[in-house]
């Protein structure tokens, strides 16, 4: 079963930049798509960025133009570069396969807090 370990979240000032990292345990990393999700208390976990096999990408409207997803095939790592952070980006961020259900195998996530 694939496991994910997210890191890099921290307290940030609005307008700042931050890169999140995710280590995925898989022998077939390069053939899989991966997504970054975020969740705020009381709300569902929503995808914000996806990177597909071949490294094409897709973003939610809320982060398009500000966030960039990438990956390092040699290190089994997925990254989320976050620029021009806004208070509404405050959430716990997770990585996983696309369309993973809530009862799927999730990591602990990493918390990002953005203050004005």
Steps between C-alpha positions, in 0.01 A plus 500: 500500500642834398594734784541876497699729726438872465724774637585867471193669643550802720366837613528751216422862434261583218685544172776261594619183330533147630580158356335186633655158451349154486684171500304220336594139562450324169711294265293632212512869587554622147188342354262641759325834521509685832297782648539751774186549708412742778252489780372755750308398813141408429546481125582226255847436370531656156763450229694811405763364261561180305798375303439223251714237338707698253503789750210697364328696774158626605401756764191614678382851419585612852873436454554520125784736419633495858577134574718261302508123543809308397677177574841338514479153352839396638402588858129400495416854609208725412522874568260789522652843448263757647542866409306812595347321796164623627324445833248280318784260420511411869436124523655163561654379174515137394632313201356181355382341180219691321144415608610333823194459726495636851535149641805435285858484621599856595809644657494744791513803276691821560345819638527832323379811678499835320440818696422841349 
